[in-house]
Amino acid sequence: MDDDDNLPRNANDPVALLIKQDLDPLSVNELEQRISLLKSEISRCEAKKKFAVSHRASAENLFKS
């Protein structure tokens, strides 16, 4: 499997653009900032996913009754 197989199909997708960005010109400090921002974004996505799963389960329980 090619690494590009995991990328979103839309070439203008922000994640695809982020992943393809050249990291060579970045300093250690810039890389640390980038990592911190990405970790924050991962946390935000995980919280949204947790909410969505919980919300779906609540809706399914409501309609089971």
C-alpha positions, 0 to 999 in steps of 0.5 A, spaced: 500 500 500 502 506 498 502 512 503 498 516 498 492 511 499 491 513 506 490 521 504 483 524 503 481 523 495 480 531 494 487 534 493 485 541 496 483 537 503 486 541 508 489 534 511 492 532 505 495 539 504 498 538 511 501 531 510 504 533 504 507 539 506 515 539 506 518 539 513 525 540 512 525 548 512 522 548 519 526 549 525 526 545 531 521 550 535 517 550 529 516 543 529 515 543 536 509 548 535 506 544 529 506 537 534 503 541 539 497 544 535 496 537 531 496 534 538 490 539 540 487 538 534 487 530 535 484 531 542 478 536 539 477 530 534 477 525 539 472 529 543 467 530 537 467 523 536 466 521 543 460 526 543 457 523 536 458 516 539 454 518 545 449 522 541 448 516 536 447 511 542 442 516 546 438 516 539 438 509 538 436 508 545 430 513 544 427 509 538 428 502 541 423 503 546 
